[in-house]
Amino acid sequence: MTDRRGLRREGSYSIEAILNDGTFHLFTSQVLDVMLANNRVARFRRSSGWVTIGVDPVRVKCRREDSHNYYGLDRRAAY
């Protein structure tokens, strides 16, 4: 894979990502959030190294208005 870090413009923050179709892209964090939410990203690079979706932990921002409502099982209950 070609190292494209030198192609970044001064002052812009881009995140390297590989999409599910194998193509390499540079995204802003906002665009990466959208791509992650739409399950389009296979891997992206953090400062600590490459993250593989489905293997490494990833936090995805939910953009839905009702995102604060959780309707699943409450596992916090004491037994």
C-alpha positions as CSV (number, residue, x, y, z in Angstrom):
1,M,0.0,0.0,0.0
2,T,1.3,3.4,-0.9
3,D,2.1,5.8,2.0
4,R,-0.1,8.9,1.3
5,R,0.5,10.8,4.6
6,G,2.6,13.3,2.7
7,L,-0.4,14.3,0.6
8,R,-2.2,16.0,3.4
9,R,-2.7,19.8,3.2
10,E,-1.1,21.8,5.9
11,G,-3.6,22.4,8.7
12,S,-6.1,19.8,7.6
13,Y,-6.8,16.7,9.7
14,S,-7.4,13.5,7.6
15,I,-7.8,9.9,8.7
16,E,-6.6,7.1,6.5
17,A,-9.3,4.5,5.8
18,I,-9.8,1.5,3.6
19,L,-13.3,0.9,2.5
20,N,-15.0,-2.5,2.1
21,D,-14.3,-2.4,-1.6
22,G,-10.6,-2.2,-0.9
23,T,-10.1,1.5,-1.9
24,F,-7.9,3.8,0.2
25,H,-9.3,7.3,1.2
26,L,-8.5,10.2,3.5
27,F,-11.5,11.4,5.5
28,T,-12.2,14.1,8.0
29,S,-13.4,12.7,11.4
30,Q,-17.0,13.8,10.5
31,V,-17.0,12.0,7.2
32,L,-15.4,8.9,8.8
33,D,-18.2,8.9,11.4
34,V,-20.8,8.8,8.6
35,M,-18.9,6.1,6.7
36,L,-18.7,4.0,9.9
37,A,-22.4,4.4,10.7
38,N,-23.2,3.2,7.1
39,N,-20.9,0.2,7.5
40,R,-18.7,1.3,4.6
41,V,-15.3,1.1,6.3
42,A,-13.1,-2.0,6.6
43,R,-10.2,-0.4,8.4
44,F,-8.9,3.0,9.5
45,R,-5.7,4.3,11.1
46,R,-5.5,5.7,14.6
47,S,-2.4,7.2,16.1
48,S,-1.9,3.8,17.8
49,G,-2.2,1.8,14.5
50,W,-4.7,0.3,12.1
51,V,-8.2,-0.6,13.5
52,T,-10.1,-3.4,11.9
53,I,-13.9,-3.0,12.0
54,G,-15.5,-6.0,13.7
55,V,-12.3,-7.0,15.5
56,D,-11.1,-3.9,17.3
57,P,-13.3,-1.7,19.6
58,V,-14.8,1.3,17.8
59,R,-17.1,4.0,19.1
60,V,-19.6,5.2,16.6
61,K,-21.5,8.4,17.1
62,C,-25.2,7.9,16.7
63,R,-26.8,10.8,14.8
64,R,-30.4,9.9,15.5
65,E,-32.5,12.2,17.7
66,D,-33.7,9.2,19.8
67,S,-30.2,7.9,20.4
68,H,-30.5,8.5,24.2
69,N,-33.4,6.0,24.4
70,Y,-32.3,2.4,24.9
71,Y,-34.9,-0.3,24.6
72,G,-32.7,-3.4,25.3
73,L,-32.3,-5.5,28.3
74,D,-31.0,-3.7,31.4
75,R,-27.9,-5.8,32.5
76,R,-27.1,-3.4,35.4
77,A,-29.6,-5.0,37.8
78,A,-28.0,-6.5,41.0
79,Y,-28.6,-10.2,41.7
